Amino acid sequence: MTISTLTLNDGNQVPWIAFGTGTALRHQDAQNPVENAIANGFTHLDGAQMYENEERLGAAIKASGTPRSALFVTTKLHRLQPGQTAKTALQVSLKKLGSEYVDLYLVHVPGHHAGRLKEVWKMMEESKREGLAKSIGVSNFEVAHLQEILEGAEILPSVNQVEIHPYVWKSLQPVIALHQEYGIITSSYGGLSSLFRAPGGPLDPVIEKIRARLESTRGKPVSIGQVLNKWLQQYAILVVTTSSKADRMREYLDTVNVPELTVEEIESIENAGAQHYQKFFV
């Protein structure tokens, strides 16, 4: 299965869906799940220094036998240790990953670098210039954080990875508008949280109604998870998801074959989400 890509503002291409090694795999041996993800068709692997499993991610890539050039690997900067920079922290990650570069390097949490974001971003830019990272970006950044680094930035962030689902969609509009202004790709994590971490909410009956319509139109099973992933995909959002189950991995990748949601269905999802604000992560 060929995975469609999104074009970053530096011209690089990123697969629209990624297998994440955080959440359940954080601080865990991620090798088998990542090998499984690659075997089932994932090419974009989303890691982080904070997850403390980069070595196992690297081992999975090696064990898969898949050429490094056929994969897209993301990692994220954690808190800096004394004397460390974003570039030297990445060099440590590259040794753990067994790779000469990552495709995408993100500043994970802005609060870890309070008062130093511009300085940190300069070293992110240096990492890209030296080829240690093909593209650079941020994660969990709000408008003020983005404005702080955009002022004086020589290289724009390509991505901002944030928690996105219908229960936070309305509150995210200011940051998404800024992304559009600068050509920053919006990336999501926790996209299915509103269904699986808060069942029984106003979103549930709306999603089920749409799921039934899509399944009838398609003539093949459609899951509630595919409905939300399709909603994200239609906004050209980069989706980071995870699962330990091979059939669920294939289901997520199969989202591209699900019929498109109508304008009315998209509005109904967002209207239901606006009735209940709830964040589940940082």
Buried (B, 14 or more C-beta within 10 A) or exposed (E): EEBEBBEBBBEBBBBBBBBBBBBEBBEBEBBBBBBBBBEBBBBBBBBBBBBBBBBBBBBBBBEBEBEBEEBBBBBBBBEBEEEBBBBEBBEEBBEBBBBEBBBBBBBBBBEBBEEEBBEBBBBBBBBBEEEBBBBBBBBBBBEEBBEBBBEEBEBBBBBBBBBBBBBBBEEBEEBBEBBEEBEBBBBBBBBBBBBEBBEEBBBBEBBEEBBEBBBEEEEEEBBBBBBBBBBBBEEEBBBBBBBEEEEBBBBBBBBBEBBEBEEEBBEBBBBBBBEEEBEBEE
